[in-house]
Amino acid sequence: MSTEDRLNQMRGYKATLNNPNVSEEAKQNAQAMLNEIGGDHPREELFQARGDQNKDPMRVSAGLKAAQHNPGVTERGKQEAAEKMEGMED
């Protein structure tokens, strides 16, 4: 089974756990299956499996630039965004 298939299964079981229309028995079964396939954080695992290959450098740069001008971002966050942008230019 591919990583993507396994993660899709995890997503389905997590959806079952959060669905109010699903019986307790089904929720227990979904939790047991999650435990069996080894995890309940599909988004984090998918990100680790894919790495940076799906990130558009232009969009990353735009996000970092926006962070530098966002009044909701701390000064430290703005500095880190600027440093990351400098690192992308190297």
C-alpha positions in Angstrom: 0.0 0.0 0.0 1.4 3.4 -0.9 1.9 6.2 1.6 -0.9 8.2 -0.1 -3.4 5.2 0.2 -2.5 4.7 3.8 -3.0 8.4 4.5 -6.4 8.4 2.8 -7.4 5.5 5.0 -6.3 7.5 8.1 -8.4 10.5 6.9 -11.5 8.3 6.5 -11.1 6.9 10.0 -10.6 10.3 11.5 -13.7 11.6 9.7 -15.6 8.7 11.2 -14.4 9.6 14.7 -15.6 13.2 14.3 -19.0 12.4 12.7 -21.8 12.8 15.2 -24.1 10.5 13.0 -21.8 7.5 13.5 -22.4 4.9 16.2 -20.0 4.5 19.2 -19.2 1.0 17.9 -18.2 2.3 14.5 -16.1 5.0 16.2 -14.3 2.3 18.4 -13.6 0.3 15.2 -12.2 3.4 13.5 -10.0 4.1 16.4 -8.8 0.5 16.5 -8.0 0.7 12.8 -6.1 4.0 13.2 -4.0 2.4 16.0 -3.4 -0.6 13.7 -2.2 1.4 10.7 0.0 3.5 13.0 -1.1 7.0 13.4 -3.8 9.7 13.5 -2.0 12.7 12.0 -2.4 12.2 8.3 -1.7 15.8 7.3 1.7 15.9 9.1 2.7 12.6 7.7 1.8 13.6 4.2 3.8 16.8 4.5 6.8 14.8 5.7 6.4 12.3 2.8 6.2 15.0 0.2 8.6 17.5 1.7 9.1 20.7 -0.2 8.5 19.3 -3.7 4.9 20.6 -3.9 5.7 24.2 -2.8 5.8 26.8 -5.4 8.8 29.1 -4.7 6.9 32.1 -5.9 4.0 31.5 -3.5 6.5 30.9 -0.6 8.2 34.1 -1.4 4.9 36.0 -1.5 3.9 34.5 1.8 7.1 35.6 3.4 6.8 39.1 2.0 3.2 39.4 3.2 4.3 38.3 6.7 6.8 41.2 6.8 4.0 43.7 6.2 1.3 42.0 8.3 0.5 44.0 11.5 -0.5 40.8 13.2 3.0 39.3 12.9 5.5 39.9 15.7 8.7 41.7 15.1 10.6 38.4 15.5 8.3 36.7 13.0 8.9 39.6 10.5 12.7 39.2 11.0 12.5 35.4 10.5 10.5 35.9 7.3 13.1 38.4 6.0 15.9 35.9 6.9 14.1 33.1 5.0 13.6 35.3 2.0 17.3 36.1 2.0 18.1 32.4 2.2 15.9 31.7 -0.8 17.9 34.2 -2.9 21.2 32.3 -2.3 
